[in-house]
Amino acid sequence: MIGLLSTTFGVSVASALLPLISVELFAVGLVLKEPDIPWWVLALVIATGQIGGKLLHYYAARGNIRLPAFMRREKKEKPETKGRWKAWLDQFRENCRTRPVWAGTILLISAAASLPPFAAVAIIAGWAKVPVSTFLITGFIGRFARFGALAAAPAAMAAWL
């Protein structure tokens, strides 16, 4: 079981970093193949791996991690323009600063439901300088709820039918 949980942790970190990998499909397959793994253990491992991976996005957006040259945007000498997207991001940053409960709620909902996608919210939260404690706590609770429900679903369906 330790080997399966280690693999699960690795897949969850990889899926947090690379959106082409689906930890949801992996988790459902694992639960169907190994129904003896407690749902909460699986949810705990996946949530920890997911937050670990998303934390790299968060710190990169915050500027604490230096990205490789091919991933960085070159700064161009042009006048600052204020489009709708930039205005929305500036307003989001201000809301995160002045309304921490609002920022935590957005993070929690995104982590649990992935609407808006948690990958994007993790990056924006780093850019908006949301406190790391808020990001970790709300993100972990939301991810645990999401993957706990996913891991418990096959057993719940089997019991219901």
BAZA-926265 format. One record per residue: chain; residue number from 1; x, y, z of N, C-alpha, C in turn. Coordinates in steps of 0.2 Angstrom, whole numbers. Example, Ala and Ser with C-alpha at 12.3 -4.5 7.8 and 13.67 -1.06 7.14 Angstrom:
BAZA-926265
 cadena num   n_x   n_y   n_z  ca_x  ca_y  ca_z   c_x   c_y   c_z
      A   1    66   -28    39    62   -22    39    66   -16    39
      A   2    64   -11    35    68    -5    36    64     0    39
//
This chain:
BAZA-926265
 cadena num   n_x   n_y   n_z  ca_x  ca_y  ca_z   c_x   c_y   c_z
      A   1     4    -6     0     0     0     0     4     6     0
      A   2    10     6     3    15    12     3    17    14    -4
      A   3    18     9    -8    21    10   -14    15    13   -19
      A   4     9    11   -18     3    14   -21     2    21   -19
      A   5     3    23   -13     2    29   -10     8    34   -12
      A   6    14    31   -13    20    35   -15    18    37   -23
      A   7    16    32   -26    15    33   -34     9    39   -34
      A   8     4    38   -30    -2    43   -30     1    50   -28
      A   9     5    50   -23     8    57   -22    12    60   -28
      A  10    16    56   -31    20    58   -37    15    60   -43
      A  11    10    56   -44     5    58   -49     1    65   -47
      A  12     0    65   -41    -4    72   -39     1    78   -40
      A  13     7    77   -38    12    83   -39    12    84   -47
      A  14    13    79   -50    14    80   -58     8    83   -61
      A  15     2    81   -59    -4    84   -61    -5    91   -59
      A  16    -3    93   -54    -3   100   -51     1   104   -56
      A  17     7   101   -58    12   105   -62    10   105   -70
      A  18     7    99   -72     6    98   -79    -2    97   -80
      A  19    -5   101   -83   -13   100   -83   -15    94   -88
      A  20   -10    91   -91   -12    86   -96   -13    79   -92
      A  21   -10    79   -86   -11    73   -81   -17    74   -77
      A  22   -21    69   -77   -27    69   -73   -27    65   -67
      A  23   -26    68   -61   -26    64   -55   -33    62   -53
      A  24   -38    65   -56   -45    62   -55   -46    55   -58
      A  25   -44    54   -64   -44    48   -67   -40    43   -64
      A  26   -34    45   -62   -29    40   -58   -33    38   -51
      A  27   -35    43   -48   -38    41   -41   -44    37   -42
      A  28   -49    38   -47   -54    33   -48   -52    26   -50
      A  29   -47    26   -54   -44    19   -56   -41    16   -50
      A  30   -38    19   -46   -35    17   -40   -40    14   -35
      A  31   -45    18   -34   -50    16   -29   -54    10   -32
      A  32   -55     9   -38   -58     3   -41   -54    -3   -41
      A  33   -47    -2   -42   -43    -7   -42   -41   -10   -34
      A  34   -40    -5   -30   -38    -6   -23   -44    -3   -18
      A  35   -49    -6   -18   -55    -3   -13   -53    -3    -6
      A  36   -48    -7    -4   -46    -7     3   -43     0     6
      A  37   -40     4     1   -37    10     3   -42    15     6
      A  38   -42    17    12   -47    22    15   -47    28    11
      A  39   -53    30    10   -54    36     6   -51    42     9
      A  40   -50    43    15   -47    49    18   -40    49    17
      A  41   -37    43    17   -29    42    16   -28    44     9
      A  42   -32    42     5   -31    44    -2   -32    51    -4
      A  43   -37    54    -1   -38    61    -1   -32    65     2
      A  44   -30    63     8   -24    66    11   -18    67     7
      A  45   -16    61     4   -10    60     0   -11    65    -7
      A  46   -17    64   -10   -18    68   -16   -18    76   -15
      A  47   -22    78    -9   -22    85    -8   -15    88    -6
      A  48   -11    84    -2    -4    86    -1     0    87    -7
      A  49     0    82   -11     3    82   -18     1    88   -22
      A  50    -5    89   -22    -8    94   -26    -6   101   -24
      A  51    -7   102   -17    -5   109   -14     3   110   -15
      A  52     7   105   -14    14   105   -16    16   107   -23
      A  53    12   105   -27    13   107   -34    11   114   -36
      A  54     5   115   -33     2   122   -35     6   127   -31
      A  55     9   125   -25    14   130   -22    19   133   -26
      A  56    22   128   -30    27   131   -35    24   136   -40
      A  57    18   135   -42    15   140   -47    14   147   -43
      A  58    12   146   -37    11   152   -32    17   156   -31
      A  59    22   152   -29    29   156   -28    32   159   -34
      A  60    31   155   -40    33   158   -46    30   164   -48
      A  61    23   164   -47    19   170   -49    21   176   -44
      A  62    23   174   -38    25   179   -33    32   182   -34
      A  63    35   179   -38    42   181   -40    48   178   -35
      A  64    46   173   -31    50   170   -27    55   164   -30
      A  65    52   162   -35    56   157   -39    57   159   -46
      A  66    63   159   -48    66   162   -54    64   156   -60
      A  67    60   158   -64    59   153   -70    64   153   -75
      A  68    65   147   -79    70   147   -84    68   152   -89
      A  69    73   154   -93    73   160   -98    67   159  -103
      A  70    66   153  -105    61   152  -110    54   152  -107
      A  71    53   153  -101    47   153   -98    45   161   -95
      A  72    50   165   -96    50   172   -94    48   176   -99
      A  73    44   181   -98    42   186  -103    47   192  -103
      A  74    49   194  -109    54   199  -109    50   206  -108
      A  75    54   210  -104    51   217  -103    52   221  -109
      A  76    47   224  -112    48   228  -117    47   236  -115
      A  77    50   240  -118    50   247  -117    44   250  -121
      A  78    38   249  -118    32   252  -121    28   255  -115
      A  79    24   260  -117    20   263  -112    15   258  -109
      A  80    14   259  -103     9   254   -99     2   256  -102
      A  81    -1   250  -104    -8   251  -106   -13   247  -101
      A  82   -19   250  -101   -23   247   -96   -29   244   -99
      A  83   -29   238  -101   -34   234  -104   -39   232   -99
      A  84   -44   228  -101   -49   225   -97   -46   220   -92
      A  85   -42   216   -95   -39   210   -91   -34   213   -86
      A  86   -30   218   -88   -26   221   -83   -30   225   -77
      A  87   -35   228   -79   -39   231   -74   -43   226   -70
      A  88   -45   220   -72   -48   215   -68   -43   212   -63
      A  89   -37   211   -66   -32   208   -61   -30   213   -56
      A  90   -29   220   -58   -28   225   -52   -33   225   -47
      A  91   -40   225   -49   -45   225   -45   -45   218   -40
      A  92   -44   213   -43   -43   206   -40   -38   207   -34
      A  93   -32   210   -36   -26   211   -31   -29   215   -26
      A  94   -32   220   -27   -34   225   -22   -40   222   -17
      A  95   -44   218   -20   -49   214   -16   -46   209   -12
      A  96   -40   206   -14   -37   201   -10   -34   204    -4
      A  97   -31   210    -5   -28   214     0   -33   217     5
      A  98   -38   219     3   -43   223     7   -48   218    10
      A  99   -49   212     7   -55   208     9   -52   201    10
      A 100   -48   199    15   -45   192    15   -50   187    16
      A 101   -56   188    19   -61   182    19   -63   181    12
      A 102   -64   186     8   -66   185     1   -61   181    -3
      A 103   -55   183    -2   -49   179    -6   -49   172    -3
      A 104   -50   171     3   -50   164     5   -56   160     3
      A 105   -62   163     2   -68   160    -1   -67   158    -8
      A 106   -64   162   -12   -62   161   -19   -58   155   -19
      A 107   -52   155   -15   -47   150   -15   -51   143   -13
      A 108   -55   143    -8   -58   137    -6   -63   134   -11
      A 109   -67   138   -14   -72   136   -19   -68   133   -25
      A 110   -63   137   -27   -59   135   -33   -55   128   -32
      A 111   -52   127   -26   -49   121   -24   -54   115   -24
      A 112   -60   116   -22   -65   111   -21   -68   109   -28
      A 113   -70   115   -31   -74   113   -37   -70   114   -44
      A 114   -64   117   -43   -60   119   -49   -64   124   -54
      A 115   -68   128   -51   -72   133   -55   -71   140   -51
      A 116   -67   144   -53   -62   144   -58   -57   139   -57
      A 117   -53   137   -63   -48   132   -62   -43   134   -57
      A 118   -42   129   -52   -37   130   -47   -30   132   -49
      A 119   -28   129   -55   -21   131   -58   -21   138   -59
      A 120   -26   141   -62   -26   148   -63   -26   152   -57
      A 121   -30   150   -52   -31   154   -46   -25   154   -42
      A 122   -21   148   -42   -15   148   -38   -10   153   -41
      A 123   -10   154   -47    -5   158   -50    -7   165   -49
      A 124   -14   167   -49   -16   174   -48   -15   175   -41
      A 125   -17   170   -36   -16   171   -29    -8   173   -27
      A 126    -4   170   -31     3   172   -30     5   179   -32
      A 127     2   180   -38     3   187   -41     0   192   -36
      A 128    -6   191   -33   -10   195   -29    -7   196   -22
      A 129    -2   192   -21     1   192   -14    -4   190    -9
      A 130    -8   185   -10   -12   182    -5    -7   179     0
      A 131    -8   179     7    -4   176    11    -3   169    10
      A 132     3   166    11     4   159    10     0   155    14
      A 133    -1   157    20    -5   153    25   -12   152    23
      A 134   -15   158    20   -22   157    17   -22   153    11
      A 135   -17   153     7   -17   149     1   -16   141     3
      A 136   -12   140     8   -11   133    10   -17   130    13
      A 137   -20   134    18   -25   131    22   -32   130    18
      A 138   -34   135    14   -40   135    10   -39   130     4
      A 139   -33   130     1   -32   126    -4   -32   119    -2
      A 140   -28   117     4   -28   110     6   -35   108     8
      A 141   -39   112    11   -46   110    13   -50   108     7
      A 142   -50   113     2   -54   112    -4   -52   106    -8
      A 143   -45   105    -8   -43    99   -12   -44    93    -8
      A 144   -44    93    -2   -46    87     2   -53    85     1
      A 145   -57    90     1   -64    89     0   -66    86    -7
      A 146   -62    89   -11   -63    87   -18   -61    80   -19
      A 147   -55    78   -17   -53    71   -18   -56    66   -13
      A 148   -58    68    -7   -61    64    -3   -68    62    -6
      A 149   -72    66    -9   -78    65   -12   -77    60   -18
      A 150   -72    61   -22   -70    57   -27   -68    50   -25
      A 151   -64    50   -20   -62    43   -18   -67    39   -14
      A 152   -72    43   -11   -78    39    -8   -83    37   -13
      A 153   -84    41   -19   -89    40   -23   -90    33   -25
      A 154   -85    29   -28   -86    22   -30   -90    18   -24
      A 155   -87    18   -18   -90    14   -13   -97    16   -11
      A 156   -98    23   -12  -105    25   -10  -110    23   -16
      A 157  -108    23   -22  -112    21   -27  -113    13   -27
      A 158  -108     9   -25  -109     2   -24  -114     1   -18
      A 159  -113     4   -13  -118     3    -7  -125     5    -9
      A 160  -126    10   -13  -132    13   -15  -136     8   -20
      A 161  -132     5   -24  -135     1   -29  -136    -6   -26
//
